[in-house]
Structure formats: C-alpha cells, structure tokens
Amino acid sequence: MKRRRSSSPFRWLLRRPIAEQAYPRPASPDRQLFGSLQLRHIDVGSCNGCEIEIGSALSPHYDVQRFGARLVASPRHADGLLVTGVVTHNMAGPLRQTLAALPQPHLIVACGDCAVNGGIFTDASGVASLLDDVVTIDVRIPGCPPHPTAIVQALRSLTGR
C-alpha cells in the first residue's frame, strides 16, 4: 500500500510564482559609478531607525547587492560614505578621520532626515553641526526613516543598473 503525502502550506508557497517588483531607474546624479559601489556606513548620531532600514535594503527581500552596491568594513576600500544621523560632538572627529581615509574621488550619501537636514535633532545640545556643514552631499535619501525601496533606488542611481 502506497502512502499519500499530504499537501502542506509550505509546498504551496514553494510552487507559487515569485513576483519581483521592478524598481524604476531614478534620475542620475552628476557623478555615476558603473558596476559596483562599495560604501562605508557611518552613524554620526542617529536613533538607529535608518540602520534598521539599511539592513532591510541589504536583506534578500530588497537585495540592493544585486544592483552592485554593498557595504565594506574599511573606508580605504570604499567608493563613498553612507551617513546616518546628525553630526554630534563625539562623532565630529571620527567623521573627519573617516573622510580623510576615503580615496578620491568619493561620494557622500546622506540617509534619513537627520543626515539630510537635521531632522528633529537640529536644535539639540549634543549636535555639533549638520552634515552639509562638514561635507558636500552627493545623494540625499529623505525619510524618517527612509523606506528600503528609497534606499535601493538611490543606490541604484549611483551604480547605473
């Protein structure tokens, strides 16, 4: 006697077609890298909401790495910085050291309202300056926190994919 296998919900999930959302190509900035983009992430004083969304953008669901963007551990290996948060007194020095370690030419990507315009922390006592006062921002990703699709579109505009 042959035993019949029961149909489980997991088998149904594996058989259904996987639909992938096609992201439109955003407008290209002045500088554009074709191929891969190596970014060094630096948090200069955020609430960590943007870091969670960056992690989601790197996850298999959004998979920004398929468009050639990835995070690296050293600024010496990076093409640019992915900055989150406002520049606090404690992080102003490390930000300048990281900028000095970046090879030229480099890109600066501001992720989140705090990095773009100071957000709700603009007048806080621990804030040294806005990111605009320290460095020229090439790409701005607004939002508090920005959605992973916005991060993917911004990084995609840099890689040209």
Residue pairs with C-beta under 8 A, 6 or more apart in sequence:
21 149
23 149
23 152
23 153
23 156
24 153
25 156
25 157
26 153
26 154
26 156
26 157
27 157
28 157
28 160
29 138
29 139
29 157
29 158
30 138
31 105
31 107
31 138
31 158
32 157
32 158
32 160
33 79
33 107
33 158
33 159
33 160
34 159
34 160
35 68
35 159
35 160
36 68
36 69
36 70
36 159
37 68
37 69
37 70
37 79
37 80
37 107
37 155
37 158
37 159
38 70
38 71
38 72
38 77
38 78
38 79
38 80
39 69
39 70
39 71
39 72
39 78
39 79
39 80
39 81
39 82
39 109
39 155
40 71
40 72
40 73
40 74
40 75
40 77
40 78
40 80
40 81
40 82
40 98
40 102
41 51
41 54
41 71
41 81
41 82
41 83
41 84
42 81
42 82
42 83
42 84
42 94
42 95
42 98
43 50
43 51
43 83
43 84
43 85
43 91
44 83
44 84
44 85
44 86
44 87
44 88
44 91
44 92
44 94
44 95
44 115
44 131
45 85
45 86
45 87
45 88
45 90
45 91
45 114
45 121
45 126
45 127
46 84
46 85
46 86
46 112
46 114
46 115
47 85
47 114
49 112
49 144
49 145
50 84
50 85
50 111
50 112
50 114
50 115
50 145
50 146
51 84
52 145
53 145
53 146
53 147
53 148
53 151
54 82
54 84
54 111
54 148
54 151
56 62
56 148
57 64
57 148
57 151
57 152
57 155
58 64
58 65
58 70
58 71
59 148
61 148
62 148
62 149
62 151
62 152
64 70
64 151
64 152
64 155
64 156
67 152
67 155
67 156
67 159
67 161
68 159
68 161
69 155
69 156
69 158
69 159
71 82
72 78
74 101
75 81
75 98
75 99
75 101
75 102
76 101
76 102
76 103
78 102
78 103
78 106
79 103
79 106
79 107
80 102
80 106
80 107
80 108
80 109
80 138
80 158
81 98
81 99
81 102
81 106
81 107
81 108
81 109
82 109
82 111
83 95
83 108
83 109
83 110
83 111
83 115
83 131
84 111
84 112
84 114
84 115
85 91
85 112
85 114
85 115
86 114
86 115
86 118
86 119
86 121
86 122
86 124
86 127
86 130
86 131
87 95
87 127
87 128
87 129
87 130
87 131
87 133
87 134
88 126
88 127
88 128
89 126
89 127
89 128
90 126
91 128
92 128
92 129
92 134
95 134
96 134
99 134
99 135
107 138
107 139
107 158
108 131
108 135
108 136
108 137
108 138
108 139
109 137
109 138
109 139
109 141
109 154
109 155
109 158
110 116
110 131
110 137
110 139
110 140
110 141
111 141
111 146
111 151
112 119
112 141
112 142
112 143
112 144
112 145
112 146
113 119
113 120
113 142
113 143
113 144
114 120
114 121
114 144
115 131
115 137
116 131
116 137
116 140
116 141
116 142
117 130
118 127
118 130
119 144
120 144
121 127
122 130
131 137
139 154
139 157
139 158
141 150
141 151
141 154
142 150
143 150
